C-alpha cells in the first residue's frame, strides 16, 4: 500500500518538464494521473482508483510543493467589470 498522506510534493524543473511532455499526450482526467504518478511514484492503476477528493488533495500538494502555497489571481466583477 502507498502512503497518500498530505504533504508538499515538489517537482524539480527537469521532472516537471518531462511530466508535462508525457501528460500532453493524454486526455483529462488521465493527464492528472500521469502527473501524480511522476510526482508520487504511485502506480497509475492505483491512482485511477482514488476518489476525486483524494486525487485533488495530491494535486494540490504537488502545486504547493512545486510553486508555493500562495496563489495569486484576479477576476472581473460581474457588476462593474
C-alpha positions in Angstrom: 0.0 0.0 0.0 1.2 3.5 -0.7 1.2 6.4 1.7 -1.0 9.2 0.3 -0.9 11.5 3.3 -0.9 15.2 2.8 2.5 16.8 2.5 4.1 19.1 -0.1 5.4 17.2 -3.1 8.0 19.1 -5.1 8.9 18.5 -8.8 12.2 19.8 -9.9 12.4 21.6 -13.3 13.6 18.6 -15.2 10.9 16.3 -13.8 8.2 18.9 -14.3 9.1 19.4 -18.0 9.3 15.6 -18.6 6.0 15.1 -16.9 4.4 18.0 -18.9 5.6 16.3 -22.1 4.1 12.9 -21.2 0.9 14.4 -19.9 0.3 16.4 -23.0 -0.3 13.2 -25.0 -3.3 12.1 -22.9 -6.8 13.4 -22.2 -8.2 14.5 -18.9 -8.6 13.0 -16.3 -5.7 10.7 -17.3 -3.4 13.7 -17.6 -3.7 14.4 -13.9 -2.9 10.7 -13.1 0.3 11.0 -15.2 1.3 14.0 -13.1 0.6 12.2 -9.9 2.4 9.0 -10.9 5.5 11.1 -11.8 5.4 13.1 -8.6 4.3 10.5 -6.1 5.7 7.3 -7.5 2.3 5.6 -7.0 1.4 3.3 -9.9 -1.1 4.7 -12.4 -3.5 1.8 -11.8 -3.6 2.6 -8.0 -4.1 6.3 -8.7 -7.0 5.5 -11.1 -9.0 4.1 -8.1 -8.6 7.2 -5.9 -11.7 9.3 -5.2 -11.8 12.8 -6.8 -11.1 14.3 -3.4 -8.0 12.2 -2.8 -6.7 12.9 -6.3 -7.3 16.6 -5.9 -5.6 16.7 -2.5 -2.5 15.1 -4.0 -2.6 17.5 -7.0 -2.8 20.4 -4.5 0.2 19.0 -2.6 2.2 19.0 -5.9 1.1 22.6 -6.6 2.2 23.7 -3.2 5.5 21.8 -3.2 6.4 23.0 -6.7 5.2 26.6 -6.8 4.4 27.5 -3.2 1.2 27.9 -1.1 0.3 31.4 -2.4 -1.9 31.6 -5.5 -2.3 35.0 -6.9 -5.3 35.6 -9.2 -7.8 38.2 -10.1 -11.3 38.2 -11.7 -13.6 40.8 -13.2 -16.5 42.0 -11.1 -19.7 40.9 -12.8 -21.4 44.2 -11.8 -18.7 46.8 -12.8 -16.1 44.8 -14.7 
